Amino acid sequence: MKLEATTILAVLLVISFFSLLALTTAIPKAEWGGTDGQGMELIEQSLNYEPWVNPIWEPPSGEIESLLFALQAAIGSLIIGYYFGILKGRKESEK
């Protein structure tokens, strides 16, 4: 019996999802901070640090910043989806 590539991929995705879920629940008090936060802490502790550039505009709140980030991700997803749609359309028109 021959398994299709999509079936194998689906099984691997399910296994990896549950593996990550098990790892994250195994450590209940783990901190999930990224390296950005660690870098900012080091910069704040440094006394002779001078910024290279200043921001042109800072969002008024964290919610606005999250909204802009989500909007940027959505626009990027649309562009990538459009590109793959064009490629698929070209393939189908060549057949």
C-alpha positions as CSV (number, residue, x, y, z in Angstrom):
1,M,0.0,0.0,0.0
2,K,1.4,3.4,-1.0
3,L,0.8,6.4,1.1
4,E,0.4,9.8,-0.5
5,A,2.7,12.6,0.3
6,T,-0.2,14.7,1.7
7,T,-1.1,11.9,4.1
8,I,2.4,11.6,5.3
9,L,2.7,15.3,5.7
10,A,-0.6,15.5,7.7
11,V,0.6,12.7,10.1
12,L,3.9,14.5,10.6
13,L,2.2,17.8,11.3
14,V,-0.2,16.1,13.9
15,I,2.7,14.4,15.6
16,S,4.8,17.6,15.7
17,F,1.9,19.6,17.1
18,F,1.2,17.1,19.9
19,S,4.9,16.9,20.6
20,L,5.2,20.7,21.0
21,L,2.0,20.7,23.1
22,A,3.5,18.0,25.4
23,L,6.7,20.0,25.7
24,T,5.0,23.3,26.6
25,T,2.7,21.7,29.2
26,A,5.6,19.7,30.8
27,I,7.2,22.9,31.9
28,P,4.4,24.9,33.6
29,K,6.4,27.9,34.8
30,A,8.6,28.4,31.7
31,E,9.1,31.9,30.5
32,W,8.5,32.4,26.8
33,G,10.4,35.7,26.3
34,G,12.1,36.3,23.1
35,T,15.6,37.6,22.4
36,D,14.2,41.0,21.6
37,G,13.3,41.5,25.3
38,Q,16.6,40.2,26.4
39,G,18.5,42.6,24.1
40,M,16.4,45.5,25.3
41,E,17.2,44.7,28.9
42,L,21.0,44.6,28.1
43,I,20.8,47.9,26.3
44,E,18.9,49.5,29.3
45,Q,21.6,48.3,31.7
46,S,24.4,49.7,29.5
47,L,25.4,53.2,30.7
48,N,27.3,54.3,27.5
49,Y,24.8,53.1,24.9
50,E,23.7,55.7,22.3
51,P,21.0,54.8,19.8
52,W,22.0,54.9,16.1
53,V,18.6,56.2,14.9
54,N,15.5,57.6,16.5
55,P,12.0,56.3,15.4
56,I,10.1,58.5,13.0
57,W,6.8,57.6,14.7
58,E,5.8,55.5,17.7
59,P,2.3,54.0,17.9
60,P,0.3,55.5,20.8
61,S,-0.4,52.1,22.4
62,G,0.6,48.4,22.3
63,E,-2.8,47.6,20.7
64,I,-2.2,49.9,17.8
65,E,1.3,48.3,17.3
66,S,-0.2,44.8,17.3
67,L,-2.9,46.0,14.8
68,L,-0.3,47.3,12.5
69,F,1.8,44.2,12.8
70,A,-1.3,42.0,12.0
71,L,-2.1,44.3,9.0
72,Q,1.4,43.9,7.7
73,A,1.2,40.1,8.0
74,A,-2.2,40.1,6.2
75,I,-0.8,42.2,3.4
76,G,2.2,39.9,3.1
77,S,0.0,36.8,3.1
78,L,-2.2,38.3,0.3
79,I,0.8,39.1,-1.8
80,I,2.2,35.5,-1.4
81,G,-1.2,34.0,-2.1
82,Y,-1.6,36.1,-5.2
83,Y,1.8,35.0,-6.4
84,F,1.0,31.3,-5.9
85,G,-2.3,31.8,-7.6
86,I,-0.6,33.3,-10.6
87,L,1.8,30.4,-10.8
88,K,-1.0,27.9,-10.6
89,G,-3.0,29.7,-13.3
90,R,0.0,29.7,-15.6
91,K,0.5,26.0,-15.1
92,E,-3.1,25.2,-15.8
93,S,-3.2,27.4,-18.9
94,E,-0.1,25.6,-20.3
95,K,-1.9,22.3,-20.1
